[in-house]
Amino acid sequence: MLSYLKDIWHGVTTTAKGMRLTWRHFFTKPTTIQYPDEGEKTYFSPYERGLHEFEPETCIVCDLCAKACPVDCIRIEQDYGARAGKGKVLAVYEIDYSKCLFCELCVDPCPVDCIHMGQQYDLATFQRGEHTKIDFMKGEGLWRTALTSAHPDAGLRAHLKGPQRAEDDA
């Protein structure tokens, strides 16, 4: 009988502790962010990893980033002799974000620091396949920005507004 009363008392005290925590949070302001409807942006820590930022003009086409990638999501193609006086010229630098782990293993082996992890994180799309790839040399992909593309008209605003409105903003 004594253990039965102890069990009841334990149940009542643990329920009271849980209800105290519930009531404390009941009167606080909710932290829901209305993104993208209200235009609010969430806090992005500098240590979090978003889309890659690539500087094609400093790339020496060494393929070390593609070799370091554990899921083989980086595709690099080079064009020999495209420019006079240069041996290798970068033709295609594409990352498939349907495979990418955002592990940052491609950043460390780069000897000239031409690839970095950025802070753009919105990767929402309704279709897989070609819509999840970014070709940093052509500016193709749904998530194009000035930092994720070498194309001068790149940018999500330019993609949404169309080519005639992108020229007006520049």
N, C-alpha and C positions, 0 to 999 in steps of 0.2 A: 504494500500500500504506500509505503514511504517513497519507493522509487517511482511509482506512478505519479505522485504529487510533484516530485522533482522534475520529471519529464514535462509535466504541464507548466510548471514555473519556468523551465528552460525555454519552452515554446513561446510563452508570453513575453519573456524578456527579449528574445531574439527578434520577435515580431515588432516589439516596441522600438528596438534599435533600427530596424529596417524602415519603419514608418517615420522615425525622426529624420533619417536621411532623405526620404521621399518628400516630406514636408519642407525641408530646407531647400530643395531644388524646385519645389512647386511654385514658390514666389519669386524665383529669379527670372531674368529676361532670357528668352530662348536664343540660341546661337545659330539658328538656321540662316544660311546665306542664300538669297534669291538669285542664283546664278543660272543661266545668263539673262533671265527675264528683266531683272531690275538693274543689271549692269554692275552688280557688286562683284568684287574680286576677293578671293580667299587669300589668307596669308600664305606666302611661299617662303619657306626657310631657305637660306643660301646653301644649305647642305643637301637639299632635295634635288633630284635629277629630273629634268624635263627633256624636251626635244633637243637634239644636238644642234650646236652652232658650228658652222664650217666656214673656214676662210680659204677659198680655192686658190687665191693668188699666192699664198705661202706654201701650199701643198707641194711636196717634191715627189709624189706618186711612189712612195716606198712600200705600200701595201701592208705596213705593220699593223695598222688599225684593223684591217680586214682579217689578218691572220690571228690577231688576239681575240677576236669576237668568238665567244663560245657557241653561238647558234648560227653563225654564218649569215648574218643579215645585212652585211655591208658588201656592196658590189662596186668594184672599181674597174674602169676600163681606161686604157691609155692609148694615145695616138702618137705613134712615132713619126717624127719629121713634120708635124703639122706647122710648126713655126721654124723658121730658119735659125740655126744656132742653138736650138734646144733639142735634147735627146728625147725626153719623155714629156708629153703634154697630157694633162688630165682631161679626159673626154666625158666620162660618166662617173659620178659619185652618188650612189643611191643607197638609202637605208630603208629596209622593210620593217615598219613599226608593228606589223602583226607578229613578228618573230622577236623583236628587240626586248631584252630583259632590263634595259636601263641600268646595267651593271657597272658602267663607266670603265670597263677594261680596255676599251678602244682609245681612251684619252691618254693613258699613261705612256704607251710605247711610241707615241708620235714625237719625233725628234725636233720638229719645228713648231709645236703647239698650234696646229691649225684646226683642231677639233676640240670642242668644249661641250660640256653639258649646260644647256640653257635653262630658262625658267618658264618656258611656255609648256603647259601641261595638258591642254584640252585636246584629247585625241578621239573625241566622239565622232562616230561615223555610222551610217546605216548599212554599209556594204563593206565586205572584206575584199582582199585582192589588190587590185590596182589602186584603190583609194587609200591604202595604208602605206604607200611607198612615197618617199620624197627623193626626187633627183635634185641634188643641191646645185648642179650645173645648169639645169634648164628651168628651175623654179616650178616644177610640176608637183602636184599634191594638194590636198585640201588644206593643209596647215601651213601654208607658205607665209613667211614673214621676211622682213629685210635681213634678219640675222640667220635664218635657216635657208637662204637661197642666194645664189649669185645673180639671179635675174633681177634687173632694175625695177621692173613693175610688180615684183612679188609683194605679197602682203595679203592678209585675210580681208582687209577692207577693199583692196583692189579686186580680189576674187569675188566678193559678194556684190560689189557695185557694178562690175563690168569694166571693159577696157576703156570706154570713153570717159567714165567718171574718174578712173585712176589717174589719167593724164591731167585732169582739172585740179586734183589735189596736189600734184607735184609742183 
